[in-house]
Structures are given as C-alpha cells and as structure tokens.
Amino acid sequence: MAAVYDDYGPDRVGFFFELTGPRLAALTLAVIPVFVAANQQRWLLAAQLAGLAAVVTVLVVVPVRGRSATGWLLASLSFTVGKAFGWTSWRSKAATGKAEALENADLPGVMTGIEVHDGAPKGPAQTRYAVIQDHGLRTWAMTAAIRHPGVGMAEGDRRDQYGRGLTELLDVAARASLISDVVFLVRTVPDDGAERQQWIATHRRPDGPELARRMNDELATALTRAAVRTEAFVTFVVPEARIANQAREFGGGLEGRTRVLYALADEIAAMLRGGMGMTDVTWLTSPQLALAVRTGFAPADRAGIIDALAAHQTDPAVCTEVPWAMAGPSGADTTMRHYSHDAWNSISSTIKLPDRGACLGALAPVLTPSEPGERRSYTVVFPILPFSRADRQTASGEWAADMGEGLRGRLQIRQRSRDRANVTRAHRLDAKLASGHALTRPYAVACVTVAKTMRVAEFGRRLDASIRRAGFAPLRLDLAQDAGFAAATLPLGLGLTRKADE
C-alpha cells in the first residue's frame, strides 16, 4: 500500500463539546447574566440578555467557511479600512521612477520586509548562495531548486520509502533546534517554446523543404499549447531568535548567520538526495532567485529571459539578470476574491486534509492546467514545533480528548466514530513524540494564475474542482489572496501561520 499520512487532528482540541478554553469562557460570561436576571425574576432583562447571549454564541461558535463569524467580521473591517485608505493598492518604485539601488528587493504586501543577501563564497567555484532575510517576521531562509523522478509511476514500496525519507528529514530538522519550517513548492508553468524556437533558428536550413518547414511549425505550435514545465523548490526557514546564539560562534553578523545556514543546507541536501530520492538539489544564487520570483509574478517573462541568455553567448554585453528592484510586479491590487499583479490575476485556496488520510502524491491533479496559458502551483508547509512546546501541546491535546470522552460518558451522550478517532490519534501522537519523532502541523496552499484577458473566477472554480477531484476540500482564501499567492507561488519561504519571533 502507498504511503498514507493520517496522524493529524485539530490544532486545538476542545474538551467540552469541542469548545476550547477561550470560547468556553466567552460563552460562560455571556450566559451567566441570563441566569442572574432569571433568579431575580427580572424576566424582560433575562430575555434581552438571552438574545445577546445567542448573538455571542453565533459569533464565537458557528464556523463560516473555516473561520468564526468574529474572524470574518474583523477581517472584513480591516479590508474595508485598507481599501478606503488605499492600502490594498501597490506600485513599485521602478514603475514610478523612484528606484534607487537595483539590488534592493521591492515587493508588495506581506513581502515588503524581504531582503536578499549574497552569502559567503563556497566551494571550488566560490559560489555565493542567496540568503533570504525577512525583517517583518525576523527569519532567515535559503531556497534550492530540486528535481525528482516523481511518484506517479512509483510502486507502493517506493512511495513508502519517500514517506520515510520525508519523516527523517523533518526529524533531523527538529533535532537541529534551528529550523522552524520546511517548505516544498511546485509550479506547473505553460511552455513558452523559447528553447525550441532557438533550436529551430540555429538548425533550420534556408534551402530546406517547404513541407517539412510547415509541418515543424504546426507541430511546434500544437506542442507549445499543450506542453507544461514543472519547477520545484524547497526552502527552510530559521527564526532570528534561534540562529542568533550559534551565529556568534561563527563571528556574528551576516557572515556568522550565513555559515550556520550553509551548514543546515548541507544537512538538508543530504536528506533530500537520500531517502527522498531527489536527483538534483541546487541552492539558488541571488540572480537565480530573482528570476524565480519574477517568473512567479509574470510567467510570460521567461521567454524574453531565455532569448537574452542565448544572445549573451554571442554578445557578453547583453544583460541576463533580473534586478531585485524589478523582480516584483510594477503594480499589485488586492481584492476580496482574487489578487491582481501586472497583467495577471491569481486565486488561492487552502487545502483541508481529509479524515481518511492523504496518500503521497495525491496533490498531482491540482497541478494539471485546464486550458493553455494557465499556471498552477501549490506549496506544502511543514512547521516544526520545538520538542518542549510539542510536548506541552501533545499533553494538553491528550488531556482534552480524555476529558471530553469522560464528560460525554457522564452525560450519557453517544460517542461518535470521529470522537473515538480523535482520542486514538491523540494517544498515538503522544507515543510517537515520546519515541523521538518531530511534531509538525502541515498545511497546503494552491494557486492558479491567468492573464487578465481570461476570466479568473472561472479558473478559480476549476482549481477548487481539481482539489476536490484529488480527494481534498478547498477553502478559498478570501480577504487574504495576496498572502495566499505569495505562499503558493514564490520560493521565499513565506507561510500563512508564522508569527514574528516564533
């Protein structure tokens, strides 16, 4: 049987009818005045307070598309205020003629605090790999381009091997006590045919048969419309609070942090090439990372860059790099249902893990485009909790599950199969943590990008249909489309749940 991951449950387990402590406290504070008024026989006041308690119950308990009503209210209010003050629209400094240093990243929204440094020289070629610093979240990260033979045609034993390799990777990252997140990102990009056009221009003979010329042109057009290219990246993230002490041993500052990150990169690369079966792991330099970010915002720009690389072979004066000041979009606008950047629109959805578990490689249908010109991408984030925090959360979850089971037994409420499964998972998770495994809370975000001449709402619906066809439940990231796009498309180590100094 192929590797199936099902050791997950609610992030917070409620011990009283699935209600967490803060929610139960809010409901208690809302209900107590009703009983006090009724005890004093002030029936009109009791009825008014009961109506208020009902409103509080709806706002706190009833979920609406994955969030509480209170969460939606606060998010809608924040978005409305931002829209009124123009905070949801962004224009780059290069587009307004204010760009100063071309090596400084100029990115919108949640990416504003990103700064990319050139690391210390390494290896015989003295390569300087890109070190990503997020000033807003106080984190450091490195990104590698990876290649994998895939799991589509792999047998069950091979998938089990890959699953064990991923487990070993997360365990090693947890034992290092530095890495907070391991991020895998995959992009299915429409083939622009740039390499084929260059090959044809180089090898086609002027005196060749006209029929062969026409057949090759028609074949190239048909293949370009149907073909796609796949790009895969892995990023590990280290919070500043964890790396600061070890960086002092290497001299401190940027150089000390770079050397710590390089050591972690070697460990991660060894694990990727080993149990996970990666055929190639290449850590990106700053120009390569800038190119990946630029093609993330504008997929069609790759063809021009490929042409520049070809022209550079004959004319060294041709520029082949993308300055960080121009790696982002010239303009971006966040709306309630989608994210607009340059001539493109994007829609993002989170993916809810099913109760029966997720098979390794089950997300493959999400990457399949429905029409030419459509770009699909998704990211899977593995946040790794420190062992001390994981032990506290596991003990709390186990206690809450047992308490809930006991309360249902005392109240003679029939225990449902899902409740029994949650209790079993809580005990099983505690046993695995005691045996030395890491505790992680994985989540996935998928994104579709199309040109503004195409109806993005229709492609968003098709993305959700692909997620459901893969066996998962989609949840549209309304009011947070910019964050969803950044997490699902850009290999910068961005996520949805990370907080500063976490």
Buried (B, 14 or more C-beta within 10 A) or exposed (E): EBBBBBEBBBEBBBBBEBBBEEBBEBBEEBBEBBEEBBEEEEEEBBEBBBEEBEEBBEBBBEEEEBBBBBBBEEBEEEBEEBBEEEEBEBBBBBBEEEBEEBEBBBBBBBBEBBBBBBBBEBEEEEBBBBBBBBEEBBBBBBBBBBEBEEBEEBEEEBBBBBBEBBBBBBBBBBBBEBBBBBBBBBBBBBBBBBBBBBEBEEEEEEEEEEEEBEEBEEEBEEEBEEEBEBBBBBBBBBBBEBBBEBBEEBEEEBEBBBBBBBBBBEBBBEBBBEBBBBEEBBBBBBBBBBBBBBBBBBBBBBBEBBBBBBBBEEEEEEEBBBBBBBBBBBBBBBBBBBBBBBEBBBBBBBBBBBEEBBBBBBBBBBBBBBEEBBBBBBBBBBBBBBBEEBBEBBEBBBEBBBBBBEEBEEEEEEEEEEBEEBBEBBEBBBEBBEEEBBBBBBBBBBBBBBBEEBEBEEBBBBBBEBBEEBBBBBBBBBBBBBBBBBBBBBBBBBBBEBEBEB
